[in-house]
Amino acid sequence: MNKLIDDLKWRNLFKELIIEKDISKIFFLKNKKFYLGIDPTADSLHIGHFLTINLANLIYKNTDLTPIFVLGGFTAQIGDPSGKKSERKLIDQKTIANNCNKIKKQLETLCKNLNINDYQIFDNFDIYKNLTLTDFFKKYGKSINISKMLSREVVKSRLDVGISYTEFSYQIFQAIDFLYLFENKDVLIQLGGSDQLGNILTGIEFIKKIKGRDLLIGGITVPLLTDENGNKIGKTEGNPLWITKEKLSPYFIYQYLYNLSDPFAKKLLLQLTSITKEQFLKLEKIHLSEKKDRILQKELIKRLFFVFYGNNQEYEKFSNISKYLFAEQYQSIDEKILLDIFKNIDNFKYDFKEDLFTQLKKHNFISSKREFNQYLKDKAIKIDQKLIIERDFKLNKNDFLKRNIIILSLGKKKKIFIKIN
């Protein structure tokens, strides 16, 4: 058994090995490469991307293979139907180019912090910028099996509701990417999420049809990152944990990871970090004797924060103030830090002439007096730690003597900045 495959199984870091015996042989080769593709449909990576990036990190550290990160400057203009129930909205080329530039910088930072020193970042727009429609059909069209494409789950799941030829053709272009990288950059393995299985299989079959059935070539898929209820964590689902400070305060990642159950913290520690089996078993032993200290959760946060942000200053900052944040004692936290933590939440400027209900309704945080009264009944409106029970409650200027902002909690999860007008 290949030691790396054994380790990946222990981590539960792959869903499919295509084909395991071939992957095992490739892991022993020198001067070869593997790749993972990222479509720049947003201007930042999120924690879901990092599952595959960590797989790339582990392969790089335990073999002589080197990674290529392929940005979908071309394919993002088409739209991948994988895991989607309806047609994607098309993104203009200028936005995609901007997203590519930002993600490229993020990948460079991640590789630096992971000590991945030998890697390439490649934009697949370069493959297609001079390809004519005639060349596409003559060079590639004859080697694509439509019946097999129709049998892929990603297509079958959309046939009833409809799928455009644009999105249907996505797997063709992903296959061409793989062929180009195989021919020009010695790439033998493609990595991707489990929703990419059909696309990866199409690419492998495509290459073998053109280059020969006995080729050593393969793919590895990782399980999709889900929350503890089994729901996917990602941009489309509306709950991405962005890994750049500009998109999301590190506090929200800190809070999410700190509150994980022990089994889920263990799962993510193995999947998202390079902790060794020996290190993990020692840590788990300490954790079992001191469960209240949340040892696994803290180790996960420390390791990810170092990779995402390049140091542990963010971890130290939030671990020092977390007791105030969790207790909603916002007055005990420096205003600059508070503004940084909650910079992306909704806010409005307070008008002292109107009561709280009127302003929440005006700014569309609640829809009716009935909804507001239900919040009061449920004791679900707080300003800092103060519970609001009055239907005609008003803030006054004295509430803003110490700082220019107040945090309103509406229900268990909703936070709103109230600023002085």
C-alpha positions in Angstrom: 0.0 0.0 0.0 1.3 3.5 -0.9 2.0 5.4 2.3 0.5 8.6 1.0 -2.7 6.9 -0.1 -2.9 5.3 3.4 -2.5 8.7 4.9 -5.2 10.3 2.7 -7.6 7.4 3.7 -6.9 8.1 7.4 -7.7 11.7 6.8 -10.8 10.9 4.8 -9.4 13.4 2.2 -10.6 11.7 -0.9 -13.9 10.5 -2.3 -12.6 8.8 -5.4 -9.2 7.6 -6.7 -9.3 7.2 -10.5 -7.7 4.6 -10.7 -6.0 3.7 -7.4 -3.3 1.5 -8.8 -2.4 4.1 -11.4 -2.4 6.9 -8.9 -0.1 4.8 -6.7 2.3 4.4 -9.6 2.2 8.1 -10.5 3.1 9.0 -6.9 6.5 7.4 -7.4 7.3 9.3 -10.6 9.7 12.2 -10.9 9.4 15.4 -12.9 5.7 15.1 -13.3 2.8 17.3 -12.3 -0.8 17.4 -11.1 -3.3 20.1 -11.3 -6.4 21.5 -9.7 -8.8 24.0 -11.4 -10.4 27.0 -9.8 -13.1 29.0 -11.7 -12.8 32.7 -10.7 -16.5 33.2 -10.2 -15.7 35.4 -7.1 -12.8 37.6 -6.1 -11.7 35.4 -3.3 -11.1 31.8 -2.3 -13.1 30.3 0.5 -12.5 27.6 3.0 -14.2 25.0 0.7 -11.4 25.5 -1.9 -8.8 24.8 0.8 -9.8 21.1 1.0 -8.4 20.5 -2.4 -5.5 22.9 -1.8 -4.5 21.0 1.3 -4.6 17.7 -0.8 -2.3 19.4 -3.2 0.0 20.4 -0.3 0.1 16.8 1.0 0.9 15.4 -2.4 3.6 18.0 -3.0 5.2 17.3 0.5 5.1 13.5 0.1 6.0 12.9 -3.6 8.2 14.4 -6.3 5.2 15.8 -8.1 4.6 19.5 -8.3 1.2 21.4 -8.6 -0.3 23.6 -11.2 -3.2 25.8 -10.2 -5.4 26.4 -13.2 -7.5 29.5 -13.1 -10.6 29.3 -15.3 -10.3 32.6 -17.1 -12.1 30.9 -20.1 -14.3 28.3 -18.4 -15.7 30.8 -15.9 -17.3 32.6 -18.8 -19.2 29.4 -19.6 -20.3 28.2 -16.2 -19.9 24.8 -14.6 -23.3 23.1 -14.1 -21.8 20.7 -11.5 -23.9 20.7 -8.3 -26.2 23.4 -9.7 -30.0 23.1 -10.1 -30.3 25.9 -12.6 -28.4 27.9 -15.2 -25.5 30.1 -13.9 -25.5 33.8 -14.7 -22.8 34.7 -17.2 -19.9 36.8 -15.9 -18.3 39.4 -18.0 -14.6 39.0 -19.0 -13.5 42.1 -17.1 -14.9 40.8 -13.8 -13.3 37.4 -14.4 -9.9 39.0 -15.2 -10.1 41.0 -11.9 -11.1 37.8 -10.0 -8.2 35.9 -11.5 -5.7 38.6 -10.4 -7.0 38.5 -6.8 -7.1 34.7 -6.6 -3.6 34.5 -8.1 -2.3 36.6 -5.3 -4.1 34.6 -2.7 -2.7 31.3 -4.1 0.8 32.8 -4.0 0.3 33.7 -0.3 -1.1 30.3 0.6 1.8 28.5 -1.2 4.3 30.7 0.6 2.8 30.0 4.0 2.5 26.2 3.2 6.1 26.2 2.0 5.1 25.0 -1.5 8.1 26.4 -3.4 7.7 24.8 -6.8 4.4 25.5 -8.4 2.8 27.2 -11.4 -0.4 29.3 -11.8 -1.9 29.0 -15.3 -4.9 30.8 -16.8 -6.8 28.5 -19.2 -7.8 31.5 -21.3 -4.4 31.1 -22.9 -5.5 27.7 -24.3 -8.5 29.1 -26.2 -7.7 32.6 -27.1 -6.5 31.6 -30.6 -8.8 28.5 -31.1 -11.2 28.9 -34.0 -14.6 27.2 -34.1 -13.5 25.1 -37.0 -10.3 23.9 -35.2 -12.4 23.1 -32.1 -14.7 20.7 -34.0 -11.9 19.2 -36.2 -9.3 18.8 -33.4 -11.5 17.9 -30.4 -15.2 17.3 -31.5 -14.5 13.9 -33.1 -13.1 12.5 -29.8 -16.0 13.5 -27.6 -18.6 10.8 -26.8 -22.0 12.6 -26.4 -23.8 9.5 -25.0 -21.2 9.3 -22.2 -21.6 13.0 -21.5 -25.3 12.6 -21.3 -24.9 9.7 -18.8 -22.9 11.9 -16.3 -24.9 12.7 -13.2 -24.2 16.5 -13.6 -26.1 16.4 -16.9 -28.7 13.8 -16.1 -29.8 15.8 -13.0 -30.5 18.8 -15.2 -32.3 17.2 -18.2 -35.8 17.5 -16.8 -35.4 21.2 -16.0 -33.2 22.0 -18.9 -29.5 22.7 -19.6 -28.1 25.0 -22.2 -25.5 23.8 -24.7 -23.1 26.4 -23.1 -23.2 24.6 -19.8 -23.5 21.2 -21.4 -20.2 21.8 -23.2 -18.3 22.8 -20.0 -17.0 19.2 -19.4 -15.6 19.3 -23.0 -13.5 22.3 -22.2 -12.4 20.9 -18.8 -11.3 17.8 -20.8 -9.4 20.0 -23.3 -7.7 21.7 -20.3 -6.5 18.3 -19.0 -5.3 17.2 -22.5 -3.3 20.5 -23.0 -1.7 20.2 -19.6 -0.9 16.5 -20.3 0.8 17.4 -23.6 2.5 20.6 -22.6 3.2 20.5 -18.9 3.6 16.7 -18.0 0.4 16.7 -15.9 -0.9 13.2 -15.0 -3.4 13.8 -12.2 -6.4 16.2 -11.9 -7.7 17.1 -8.4 -11.3 18.3 -7.8 -14.3 18.3 -5.6 -16.6 15.2 -5.7 -19.0 17.2 -7.9 -16.2 17.2 -10.5 -16.1 13.4 -10.9 -18.0 13.4 -14.2 -15.8 16.1 -15.7 -12.6 14.4 -14.6 -13.7 11.0 -16.1 -14.6 12.8 -19.3 -11.1 14.2 -19.4 -9.3 10.9 -18.7 -11.4 9.1 -21.4 -10.8 12.0 -23.8 -7.0 11.8 -23.4 -6.8 8.0 -23.6 -8.9 8.1 -26.8 -6.4 10.5 -28.4 -3.1 9.4 -26.8 -3.6 5.7 -26.1 -5.5 3.5 -23.7 -2.4 2.3 -21.7 -1.5 5.8 -20.5 -0.8 6.3 -16.8 -3.2 9.1 -15.9 -5.8 9.6 -13.2 -7.9 11.8 -11.0 -8.6 12.4 -7.3 -11.8 13.9 -5.9 -12.2 15.3 -2.4 -15.5 15.2 -0.4 -17.4 18.5 -0.5 -17.0 20.6 2.7 -20.2 20.5 4.7 -21.4 21.8 8.0 -22.4 19.5 10.8 -25.9 19.1 9.3 -24.5 17.9 6.0 -25.2 21.2 4.2 -22.5 22.3 1.7 -20.4 25.3 2.7 -19.9 27.5 -0.3 -20.6 30.6 -2.3 -23.7 29.3 -4.1 -25.2 28.1 -0.8 -24.8 31.7 0.6 -22.5 30.7 3.5 -18.9 30.9 2.3 -16.1 31.4 4.8 -13.9 33.7 2.8 -10.2 33.4 3.6 -9.3 37.0 2.9 -9.7 39.7 5.5 -11.1 42.1 2.9 -14.1 39.8 2.4 -14.7 38.5 5.9 -13.3 39.3 9.3 -11.1 36.4 10.6 -13.3 36.5 13.7 -16.1 34.8 11.9 -13.9 31.9 10.9 -12.5 31.8 14.5 -16.1 31.7 15.9 -17.2 29.1 13.4 -14.3 26.7 14.1 -14.2 27.3 17.9 -17.9 26.3 18.2 -17.4 23.0 16.2 -18.3 19.8 18.0 -15.4 17.6 18.9 -16.0 15.0 16.2 -16.3 17.7 13.5 -13.2 19.5 14.8 -11.3 16.3 14.5 -12.6 15.7 11.0 -11.6 19.2 9.8 -8.2 19.1 11.6 -7.3 16.0 9.6 -8.8 17.3 6.3 -7.7 20.9 6.3 -4.2 20.7 7.9 -1.0 18.6 7.5 -1.0 17.4 11.1 0.8 14.0 11.3 -0.8 10.9 12.8 1.7 11.0 15.7 1.0 14.7 16.4 -2.8 14.2 16.2 -2.8 11.1 18.6 -0.8 13.1 21.2 -3.2 16.1 20.8 -6.3 13.9 21.0 -5.0 12.3 24.3 -4.6 15.8 25.8 -8.0 16.8 24.5 -9.8 13.8 26.0 -8.4 14.7 29.4 -9.2 18.4 29.1 -12.3 18.6 26.9 -13.5 22.0 28.2 -10.3 23.6 26.9 -11.3 22.8 23.2 -7.8 21.7 22.3 -8.7 20.3 18.9 -10.7 23.4 17.9 -7.8 25.7 19.0 -5.2 23.7 17.1 -7.3 23.8 14.0 -7.7 27.6 14.2 -4.0 28.1 14.9 -2.9 26.1 11.9 -5.5 27.6 9.5 -4.9 31.2 10.6 -1.1 30.8 10.0 -1.8 29.5 6.5 -4.5 32.1 5.7 -2.9 35.2 7.3 0.8 34.3 7.6 1.1 34.6 11.3 -0.8 33.9 14.5 -1.5 37.5 15.5 -5.2 37.2 14.4 -5.5 34.0 16.5 -4.0 35.7 19.6 -6.2 38.8 19.2 -9.4 36.8 19.0 -8.5 34.3 21.7 -7.9 37.2 24.0 -11.3 38.9 23.3 -13.4 35.9 22.6 -14.8 35.7 26.1 -16.2 39.3 25.6 -17.5 38.5 22.1 -19.3 35.3 23.1 -20.8 37.0 26.1 -21.8 40.0 23.8 -19.9 42.4 26.1 -19.0 44.7 23.3 -18.3 47.7 25.5 -15.2 45.8 26.7 -13.7 45.6 23.2 -11.7 48.4 21.5 -13.9 50.2 19.0 -11.4 49.8 16.1 -11.2 46.0 16.7 -15.0 45.9 16.9 -15.4 47.8 13.6 -12.9 45.4 11.9 -14.7 42.3 13.2 -18.2 43.5 12.1 -17.2 45.5 9.0 -19.3 43.4 6.7 -22.5 43.4 8.7 -25.6 45.6 8.0 -25.8 49.0 9.6 -27.8 52.2 9.7 -27.5 55.7 11.2 -29.8 56.3 14.1 -32.4 59.1 14.1 -33.1 60.2 17.6 -36.5 61.5 16.6 -37.8 58.0 15.9 -38.2 54.8 18.0 -36.3 51.6 17.3 -39.2 49.8 15.7 -39.8 52.6 13.1 -36.1 52.6 12.1 -35.8 48.8 11.9 -38.8 48.7 9.6 -37.6 51.7 7.6 -34.3 49.9 6.9 -36.0 46.6 6.1 -34.7 44.6 9.1 -38.2 43.7 10.1 -41.4 43.7 8.1 -44.2 44.6 10.6 -45.1 45.6 14.1 -46.2 42.0 14.6 -42.8 40.7 13.8 -41.2 43.3 16.2 -43.5 42.3 19.0 -42.7 38.7 18.5 -39.0 39.5 18.9 -39.8 41.3 22.1 -41.9 38.4 23.4 -39.0 36.0 22.6 -36.6 38.3 24.4 -34.6 38.4 21.2 -33.7 42.1 20.9 -30.5 43.2 22.7 -28.3 46.3 22.6 -24.9 45.1 23.8 -26.1 43.1 26.8 -29.2 45.1 27.5 -32.5 43.3 26.8 -35.0 45.5 25.0 -38.6 45.0 26.2 -40.3 48.3 25.5 -42.4 48.6 22.3 -41.6 52.3 21.9 -37.9 52.0 22.9 -35.6 54.8 21.8 -31.9 55.3 22.1 -30.7 58.6 23.3 -27.4 60.6 22.9 -26.1 59.3 26.2 -26.0 55.8 24.8 -23.3 57.1 22.4 -21.1 58.9 24.9 -18.3 56.3 25.0 -18.3 55.3 21.3 -19.9 56.1 18.0 -21.4 52.6 17.4 -23.8 50.3 19.1 -24.4 46.6 18.2 -28.0 45.5 18.0 -28.7 41.7 18.2 -31.9 40.7 16.5 -32.6 37.1 17.2 -29.8 34.6 17.7 -27.7 35.3 14.7 -28.5 38.8 13.2 -26.1 41.6 14.2 -26.7 45.2 13.1 -24.4 48.2 13.6 -26.2 51.3 14.8 -24.2 54.5 14.1 -24.7 57.9 15.5 -26.3 60.3 13.0 
